[in-house]
């Protein structure tokens, strides 16, 4: 079940952050990143975020989260994370579909680490197309996608 999360509440933000930390620890290893900014995001940044958060619950546990930045000209999937205990169960697809079916936008965008093949495959499966690559200042090669 997917529901909108009230991330301004401390206990909800703590649960969101726990899933982010678990998922991004795996992604950092996958990317070979020793300095990975998503792992440094403080609790306060979740609480004060102007973005929307949706959570996928399985058996009462928060298994995945998507963070959405709705702008005038596009909707950006800021983050999509699944707790490692729930990898390969279709939760990422459910969360992408939630975004695509919830927001009316001329274009959807997302970025991920180039070496993150599971994420790349997920976005390509949902009709996103690669639009570019760039290097971050912390040594990670990123790939950009969009879906009209």
N, C-alpha and C positions, 0 to 999 in steps of 0.2 A: 504494500500500500504506500502510495506517495502522498505526502501532505506538505503544505507550506509551513515552514518553521519560523517560530517567533524568536529569531536570533538575538533580539535585544534583551532577552531574559538570560541571566547568567548561566543557569543550569542547562538551558538549551544550547547556548554558545559553547559551553564546556563539552557537551556531547558532540557538537559539530567539529570542534577543534580536535577531539580525540580521533575521529574518523579521518580527518585531514592528516594528522600526524602519522597515523598507521599507514595510510595509503602513500603519502609522500615519502616516507622512509623507504618503501619499496621502490618508488619511482626514482629517487635519488641514486639508489644502488644500480638500477637499470641504466640510468644515464651516466653513471660513473662520476656523479657530482659530489664534491666534497664540501662545497659551499652552496647550499640550496635554500634560497630565500623563503620559499613556502613553508619550510620547517621552522623558520624564525618568526612567523606571524603570531603576534601576541593575542591573547584572549580579547583584549579591548578592541582590536581591529575587527573581530567578528561582531561584537556587540554594537559597535558604532557604524558598521558598514551600511551604505545606502542600497546595497544590492538585495535581491530576493534570494532566499535559500529554500530549497525543497529537499525533503528527506525521504528516502525509501526505507520503510520498516519491514523487517522480516522477523516473525515470532517475537514482536515487541522490541527488537533491537534495531538501532539505527545502523543500517548496513551500507548506505550510500547517500551522498549529498551532491547536489548541483547548485552552484552559485551563479546567478544570472544578473548581468548588468544591462538593463533596458535603456537604450538611448533613442534619440529621435530618429536617427537614420538606420539603426541596426540593433540587433540583440546579440550580445556577446556572452558566450558561455565562459565565464571567468575561471571557473574551476569545476571539475567533475571528478569526484573521488569515490572509491568503493573500498570498504574495509577489506583487508586481505583475506579474512575468514570467509568472505562472500564473493571472491573473484570467480569469474567464469560461470556466473549464474544468470546472466542477462540483465543485471541491475543497471549497468551503464546504458544499455539500450533503452530500458524503461525511462531512465532519467532524461536521455536525449529526446525521446518521444514526448515526454512531458513538456519540455521547453518548446519544441516545435509545434505542439498542439495548444499551448497556453498563450503564446505571444503572437500577435499579428505584426509581422515585420517584413520589409522588403528583402532583408538579408540577415542571415545568422552567421556569426563568426566564432572561431575558437582557435586556440593555439595549444601545442603540446611539445614536449621534447622530441626531436627528430628520432632518437633511438627508442622512443616509447611505441613500439610496434602495436601492442594491444589497443592503445588509444587511437593511433593512426587508423588502424583497421576499423575501429568503431565508427569514427567520423566518416570514413569513405563508405562504409556500409549504409550510412544514413543519408547519402547523397551530397556530402560536403566535397568540395574540390580543393586541391592544394593551390594556394595563391602565392606562396613565398616561403623563404627561409631566412633566418638571421642568427647571428651569434649574440648571446647575452654577455653582459660584463662579468658574469660569474662562471663563464666557460661552458655554457650549455648551448648547443645548436637547437634552435626552435623551428618548428614548421607551422605555418598559418593556413587555415582552411576557411572557406565560406560556402554558404548554401543560399542561393537566391530564393 
